[in-house]
Amino acid sequence: MPPETQAFISIGSNIAPTQNIICSLELLQTMPQTRLRRRSSWYRTRPWGIENQAEFLNLVVEVETALDPETLLVHTQAIEQRLDRRRTLRNGPRTIDLDLLLYGDRVLSLAHLTLPHPGLHQRDFMLIPLLEIAPGARHPTLGPLQALRDAVSYHQIIERLPRPETERLAEPA
């Protein structure tokens, strides 16, 4: 098996969010050559982009994977499709949104994948949960995420939530 890389994935939903997030966590644990290592608390957040829609639930997970970034993206998009993700309105309501935030210290700019995630340094709902599980994490080009978090000007997190009881049953190894 190729060497493993630490990657962080943001999970968000505002359509049946508890159910869809729990399903996505279960499906993430079935990805080949990938182990779910840690996950943040859940956060209730204001919508990004289109504000006239339901609030979101968001969290971040850490995985160790031997998959390359593009293959990891294919697997996360397959989970989105399985959970009926529709890309009809940019930043609109969604059953599930899985965004690859960081993949080791890799910097990548392709038509379908940019690493680190281009909005990571602007969105507290990505930065705060990521820092919760990886306090020393660094952006490969901008530096410590802690400093980036302190510079965020638009705050979307409304509150940190306890994990739902059903989600606690599927703790990673």
VENJOJO-V604630 format. One record per run of one state. SS is the DSSP state (a for helix, b for strand, c for the rest). FROM is the first residue (numbers start at 1). TO is the last residue. Records with the same first field share a line. If there is no record, write none. Layout:
# VENJOJO-V604630
SS = FROM-TO ; FROM-TO
This chain:
# VENJOJO-V604630
c = 1-4 ; 14-16 ; 29-33 ; 40-41 ; 46-55 ; 66-68 ; 83-96 ; 104-107 ; 110-113 ; 116-119 ; 123-123 ; 134-137 ; 140-142 ; 152-156 ; 162-164 ; 169-173
b = 5-13 ; 34-39 ; 42-45 ; 56-65 ; 97-103 ; 108-109 ; 114-115 ; 138-139 ; 143-144 ; 157-161
a = 17-28 ; 69-82 ; 120-122 ; 124-133 ; 145-151 ; 165-168
